[in-house]
Amino acid sequence: MDDSTIDAESDTDAEPEAESQPDTDAEPEAESQPDTDAEWMEPADRPILELLESDEDIFEPNQIDDEGICPANYAAYRCREMTKYGLLEKLMPGFYEVSDLGERYLAGDLDPSELEPDG
């Protein structure tokens, strides 16, 4: 009886190890999925647009940094990129607001992968 108990325990120990293996394989697949709605977009773009839309004040990249979304230099770069694709309007250097296209995107009525950059 002691021999069968030992065999049963060793089989039981092997099963959890086999079960934990697929979990590690699943993690890299989840990381490879994009967090954006278009190839040209970055994960910070939607939060930037949502912040700019949330208030009627004109926002600048430093305010995006103050909200903790991303550093001001990166926010400025992303604002310029989203302006090229029409999601933001540049009112003056360093000041942006959400365009009609940007509002449609946030409402789910626009696929940004279909947008082309201004030449």
MODELLER restraints for C-alpha pairs under 7 A, 6 or more apart:
rsr = mdl.restraints
at = mdl.atoms
rsr.add(forms.Gaussian(group=physical.xy_distance, feature=features.Distance(at['CA:35:A'], at['CA:43:A']), mean=5.57, stdev=0.5))
rsr.add(forms.Gaussian(group=physical.xy_distance, feature=features.Distance(at['CA:36:A'], at['CA:42:A']), mean=5.98, stdev=0.5))
rsr.add(forms.Gaussian(group=physical.xy_distance, feature=features.Distance(at['CA:36:A'], at['CA:43:A']), mean=5.55, stdev=0.5))
rsr.add(forms.Gaussian(group=physical.xy_distance, feature=features.Distance(at['CA:37:A'], at['CA:112:A']), mean=6.52, stdev=0.5))
rsr.add(forms.Gaussian(group=physical.xy_distance, feature=features.Distance(at['CA:37:A'], at['CA:113:A']), mean=6.72, stdev=0.5))
rsr.add(forms.Gaussian(group=physical.xy_distance, feature=features.Distance(at['CA:38:A'], at['CA:112:A']), mean=5.73, stdev=0.5))
rsr.add(forms.Gaussian(group=physical.xy_distance, feature=features.Distance(at['CA:38:A'], at['CA:113:A']), mean=4.38, stdev=0.5))
rsr.add(forms.Gaussian(group=physical.xy_distance, feature=features.Distance(at['CA:39:A'], at['CA:113:A']), mean=6.72, stdev=0.5))
rsr.add(forms.Gaussian(group=physical.xy_distance, feature=features.Distance(at['CA:44:A'], at['CA:69:A']), mean=6.78, stdev=0.5))
rsr.add(forms.Gaussian(group=physical.xy_distance, feature=features.Distance(at['CA:45:A'], at['CA:78:A']), mean=6.79, stdev=0.5))
rsr.add(forms.Gaussian(group=physical.xy_distance, feature=features.Distance(at['CA:47:A'], at['CA:69:A']), mean=6.92, stdev=0.5))
rsr.add(forms.Gaussian(group=physical.xy_distance, feature=features.Distance(at['CA:48:A'], at['CA:64:A']), mean=6.82, stdev=0.5))
rsr.add(forms.Gaussian(group=physical.xy_distance, feature=features.Distance(at['CA:49:A'], at['CA:98:A']), mean=6.57, stdev=0.5))
rsr.add(forms.Gaussian(group=physical.xy_distance, feature=features.Distance(at['CA:52:A'], at['CA:59:A']), mean=6.18, stdev=0.5))
rsr.add(forms.Gaussian(group=physical.xy_distance, feature=features.Distance(at['CA:52:A'], at['CA:97:A']), mean=6.17, stdev=0.5))
rsr.add(forms.Gaussian(group=physical.xy_distance, feature=features.Distance(at['CA:52:A'], at['CA:98:A']), mean=6.30, stdev=0.5))
rsr.add(forms.Gaussian(group=physical.xy_distance, feature=features.Distance(at['CA:53:A'], at['CA:98:A']), mean=6.02, stdev=0.5))
rsr.add(forms.Gaussian(group=physical.xy_distance, feature=features.Distance(at['CA:58:A'], at['CA:95:A']), mean=6.39, stdev=0.5))
rsr.add(forms.Gaussian(group=physical.xy_distance, feature=features.Distance(at['CA:58:A'], at['CA:96:A']), mean=6.29, stdev=0.5))
rsr.add(forms.Gaussian(group=physical.xy_distance, feature=features.Distance(at['CA:58:A'], at['CA:97:A']), mean=6.05, stdev=0.5))
rsr.add(forms.Gaussian(group=physical.xy_distance, feature=features.Distance(at['CA:59:A'], at['CA:95:A']), mean=5.80, stdev=0.5))
rsr.add(forms.Gaussian(group=physical.xy_distance, feature=features.Distance(at['CA:59:A'], at['CA:96:A']), mean=5.88, stdev=0.5))
rsr.add(forms.Gaussian(group=physical.xy_distance, feature=features.Distance(at['CA:59:A'], at['CA:97:A']), mean=6.78, stdev=0.5))
rsr.add(forms.Gaussian(group=physical.xy_distance, feature=features.Distance(at['CA:60:A'], at['CA:94:A']), mean=5.57, stdev=0.5))
rsr.add(forms.Gaussian(group=physical.xy_distance, feature=features.Distance(at['CA:60:A'], at['CA:95:A']), mean=4.79, stdev=0.5))
rsr.add(forms.Gaussian(group=physical.xy_distance, feature=features.Distance(at['CA:60:A'], at['CA:96:A']), mean=6.28, stdev=0.5))
rsr.add(forms.Gaussian(group=physical.xy_distance, feature=features.Distance(at['CA:61:A'], at['CA:72:A']), mean=4.93, stdev=0.5))
rsr.add(forms.Gaussian(group=physical.xy_distance, feature=features.Distance(at['CA:61:A'], at['CA:75:A']), mean=5.23, stdev=0.5))
rsr.add(forms.Gaussian(group=physical.xy_distance, feature=features.Distance(at['CA:61:A'], at['CA:76:A']), mean=5.17, stdev=0.5))
rsr.add(forms.Gaussian(group=physical.xy_distance, feature=features.Distance(at['CA:61:A'], at['CA:94:A']), mean=6.85, stdev=0.5))
rsr.add(forms.Gaussian(group=physical.xy_distance, feature=features.Distance(at['CA:62:A'], at['CA:72:A']), mean=4.93, stdev=0.5))
rsr.add(forms.Gaussian(group=physical.xy_distance, feature=features.Distance(at['CA:64:A'], at['CA:70:A']), mean=6.71, stdev=0.5))
rsr.add(forms.Gaussian(group=physical.xy_distance, feature=features.Distance(at['CA:64:A'], at['CA:72:A']), mean=6.56, stdev=0.5))
rsr.add(forms.Gaussian(group=physical.xy_distance, feature=features.Distance(at['CA:64:A'], at['CA:75:A']), mean=6.65, stdev=0.5))
rsr.add(forms.Gaussian(group=physical.xy_distance, feature=features.Distance(at['CA:65:A'], at['CA:71:A']), mean=4.85, stdev=0.5))
rsr.add(forms.Gaussian(group=physical.xy_distance, feature=features.Distance(at['CA:65:A'], at['CA:72:A']), mean=4.89, stdev=0.5))
rsr.add(forms.Gaussian(group=physical.xy_distance, feature=features.Distance(at['CA:79:A'], at['CA:88:A']), mean=6.97, stdev=0.5))
rsr.add(forms.Gaussian(group=physical.xy_distance, feature=features.Distance(at['CA:82:A'], at['CA:88:A']), mean=5.68, stdev=0.5))
rsr.add(forms.Gaussian(group=physical.xy_distance, feature=features.Distance(at['CA:83:A'], at['CA:89:A']), mean=5.69, stdev=0.5))
rsr.add(forms.Gaussian(group=physical.xy_distance, feature=features.Distance(at['CA:83:A'], at['CA:90:A']), mean=6.74, stdev=0.5))
rsr.add(forms.Gaussian(group=physical.xy_distance, feature=features.Distance(at['CA:84:A'], at['CA:117:A']), mean=5.03, stdev=0.5))
rsr.add(forms.Gaussian(group=physical.xy_distance, feature=features.Distance(at['CA:84:A'], at['CA:118:A']), mean=5.19, stdev=0.5))
rsr.add(forms.Gaussian(group=physical.xy_distance, feature=features.Distance(at['CA:85:A'], at['CA:115:A']), mean=6.07, stdev=0.5))
rsr.add(forms.Gaussian(group=physical.xy_distance, feature=features.Distance(at['CA:85:A'], at['CA:116:A']), mean=5.92, stdev=0.5))
rsr.add(forms.Gaussian(group=physical.xy_distance, feature=features.Distance(at['CA:85:A'], at['CA:117:A']), mean=4.55, stdev=0.5))
rsr.add(forms.Gaussian(group=physical.xy_distance, feature=features.Distance(at['CA:85:A'], at['CA:118:A']), mean=6.37, stdev=0.5))
rsr.add(forms.Gaussian(group=physical.xy_distance, feature=features.Distance(at['CA:86:A'], at['CA:99:A']), mean=6.87, stdev=0.5))
rsr.add(forms.Gaussian(group=physical.xy_distance, feature=features.Distance(at['CA:86:A'], at['CA:101:A']), mean=6.31, stdev=0.5))
rsr.add(forms.Gaussian(group=physical.xy_distance, feature=features.Distance(at['CA:87:A'], at['CA:98:A']), mean=6.21, stdev=0.5))
rsr.add(forms.Gaussian(group=physical.xy_distance, feature=features.Distance(at['CA:87:A'], at['CA:99:A']), mean=5.42, stdev=0.5))
rsr.add(forms.Gaussian(group=physical.xy_distance, feature=features.Distance(at['CA:87:A'], at['CA:101:A']), mean=5.24, stdev=0.5))
rsr.add(forms.Gaussian(group=physical.xy_distance, feature=features.Distance(at['CA:87:A'], at['CA:102:A']), mean=3.96, stdev=0.5))
rsr.add(forms.Gaussian(group=physical.xy_distance, feature=features.Distance(at['CA:88:A'], at['CA:96:A']), mean=6.37, stdev=0.5))
rsr.add(forms.Gaussian(group=physical.xy_distance, feature=features.Distance(at['CA:88:A'], at['CA:97:A']), mean=5.59, stdev=0.5))
rsr.add(forms.Gaussian(group=physical.xy_distance, feature=features.Distance(at['CA:88:A'], at['CA:98:A']), mean=4.50, stdev=0.5))
rsr.add(forms.Gaussian(group=physical.xy_distance, feature=features.Distance(at['CA:88:A'], at['CA:99:A']), mean=4.83, stdev=0.5))
rsr.add(forms.Gaussian(group=physical.xy_distance, feature=features.Distance(at['CA:88:A'], at['CA:102:A']), mean=6.21, stdev=0.5))
rsr.add(forms.Gaussian(group=physical.xy_distance, feature=features.Distance(at['CA:89:A'], at['CA:96:A']), mean=5.56, stdev=0.5))
rsr.add(forms.Gaussian(group=physical.xy_distance, feature=features.Distance(at['CA:89:A'], at['CA:97:A']), mean=5.39, stdev=0.5))
rsr.add(forms.Gaussian(group=physical.xy_distance, feature=features.Distance(at['CA:89:A'], at['CA:98:A']), mean=6.16, stdev=0.5))
rsr.add(forms.Gaussian(group=physical.xy_distance, feature=features.Distance(at['CA:89:A'], at['CA:99:A']), mean=5.56, stdev=0.5))
rsr.add(forms.Gaussian(group=physical.xy_distance, feature=features.Distance(at['CA:90:A'], at['CA:96:A']), mean=4.61, stdev=0.5))
rsr.add(forms.Gaussian(group=physical.xy_distance, feature=features.Distance(at['CA:90:A'], at['CA:97:A']), mean=6.73, stdev=0.5))
rsr.add(forms.Gaussian(group=physical.xy_distance, feature=features.Distance(at['CA:104:A'], at['CA:110:A']), mean=5.50, stdev=0.5))
rsr.add(forms.Gaussian(group=physical.xy_distance, feature=features.Distance(at['CA:105:A'], at['CA:111:A']), mean=6.62, stdev=0.5))
rsr.add(forms.Gaussian(group=physical.xy_distance, feature=features.Distance(at['CA:105:A'], at['CA:112:A']), mean=6.92, stdev=0.5))
